[in-house]
């Protein structure tokens, strides 16, 4: 047990030595802008869609589910990198729900009676939102890490 604590402490020190670059304001702004553009585009598309309300709810729930799951994956990956204990079950569940949200979107779009251009629009805005959520979470974590390091 003591040896494991020593290894985790060494890992944390290595990460602290290796990581010292704060994300630029431009990258932080671009990440937030991408997240807002992706989410708002997806939601505006749903608002204007001619599909039933329950179908709109399905796609909106998948967007929220996907955003939460990718943030959870990013956090667990970063925690492991920094030597913060993460249970394997939570790590696995985070990946599972991320892949599940993507699969549910693909299944929903595959079976939807939408034009191919609409399906592409929902797919692209969904993935833009997921990627941007990861970037925003990473930037938030990086800034906090640097601020704590400077104290």
N, C-alpha and C positions, 0 to 999 in steps of 0.2 A: 504494500500500500504506500509506504514511504517512497519507494522507488518511482511509483506512478506519479506521485505528487511532484517529485523532482523533475521527471520528464515533462510534465505539463508546465512547470515553472520555466524550464529551459525553452520549451516551445513558445511560451508567451514572450520571453525575452528576445528570441529570434525574430518573432513577428514585429516586436517593437523596434528592433534594429533595422529590419528590412523595410518597414513601412513608415514613411515620414512625409509623404506628399499629400497635401490637402487638395481636394478637388477644386478646380477653378470655378469661379462664379459663372462663367459661360457654360460649363458642362452641367452644373447644378440647374441653371435656368433652362437649358435645353432638355434636361431630363424631366423637369416639372412640366414644361410646355408639351413635350411628347405625351406624357401621361394625361394631361388635360385634353389635348387634341384627340387622343385615342378614345378616351372615355366619353367625351362629349359627342364625338362623331358617331360612336356606337349607339349612344342613347338617342341622339337626334334621328338616326336611321330607324331605330325602333319606334320612336314617337310618330314618325311619318309613314311607317309601314302599314300595309293594308291587312296584316295578319291579325288573327284573334288575340284578345288580351291575354289569354293564358299562354299563348305562344310567345308573346312579347315578354311576359314574366319569366318564361323558361330561359330565354336568351339573356335577360338582365341578371337573373340569378347566376347563370354560368359566368358572366363577366365578373360579378362580385366574388364568386367562388374561386375563379382563376386568379384574381388580383390578390386575394388573401393567401392563397396557396403558394404563389411564387414569392411573396414576401417571407413566408414561413421557410421556404427552401433556402432563400438567400440568408436568412438569419441563422439557420442551422449550419449551413456551409461555413459561414463566417465564424460562428462560435467554435466549430471544430478547428478551424485554422488558428484561432487565437488560444486554443487549448481549454476552452470553456466546455465542461462536460455536457454532452448531448446524448440522450438515449438513442439507441439504434432504432427503437420502435417509432419514436417521434420523427427521426430523420427519414425513415422509410415511409411513414404515413404522409409526410410533407411531399415527398416525391410522388407517391401514389395519387394523392388528391390533385396535384398539378397535372399529371398525365391524364387523370380522369376528367378534369375540366376541359382539357383540349379534346379528348375523345368525345365527350358529350357535345361539344360545339360542332365537331366534324360530323357526328351522327345526325345532329339536328339540322345542319345545313344540307347534308346529303339528301335527307328525306323531305326537306322543305320545298314548297311549291313557289320558289323564287327564281328570278332570272339569275343566270350565272354571274352577271356583274354585281348583283346584290349579294350573292353568296360570297364573292370575292371581297366586297366592301366590308362585310361583317367579319370575315376571317382576318383581313389585314388590320382593321381597327382593333380587333381583339388582341392580336399578337403584338401590335404596337403598344397597347396598354400594358400587357404583361411584361414586355421588355422594359418599358419605361418605369414600371413599378419596381422592378429589380434595381434599375439604375438609381432611382430616388432613394430606395432603402439603403443601397450601397453608399451613396453620397452622405446620407444622414449618419450612417454608422462611421464612415471615414472622418467626417467633421468632428463628431463626438469623440472618437478615438484620439485624434490629433489634439483637441482641446484638453482632454484629460492628460495626455502625455506632456503638454506644455506646462501643466500646473505643478 
